[in-house]
Amino acid sequence: INTMKKKIIAIVSLIVALTLAGFVYFKFFFVFGEGVKAGELNFVVYKGYVFKTYEGRVIQAGFGKGKGTNPGMIQSYEFDFSITDQAIADSLMRCGGKTVELRYKEYLGTLPWRGKQKYIVDGIVSVRE
């Protein structure tokens, strides 16, 4: 009976550990989506208390549905992102106010050392005045 209890405990522990590992992988390391966003680079900053990370914002202009008296009015959308590669961050810091196209990966969760956003910019496609 003792060996049977030990086997059951070992199997249940293994199932719990695998389930937890799968959850952590899909929440923090699985790339949910990839794409390119374009807009005017608003800022890139290096900040944080414990984990210093590069954070940035692109302003995207577009036509919205509009509510009330201004249907079809131009609206701006903000794309907030983090950058893990210092070389990309340094390049973007010199591009404030320019139109940029940025390649990014989307994760389902954030990690403090990766940045505050679930969108991680991993490449610059183009920069225009």
Protein Blocks (a to p, Z undefined) as FASTA:
>chain_A
ZZmmmmmmmmmmmmmmmmmmmmmmmmmmmcfbgcddddddfbdcdedjklccdddddddd
dddebeajlghiacddddddddfblklmmmmmmmgoiacdddddddfbdcfklojbfbdc
fbdfbdcZZ
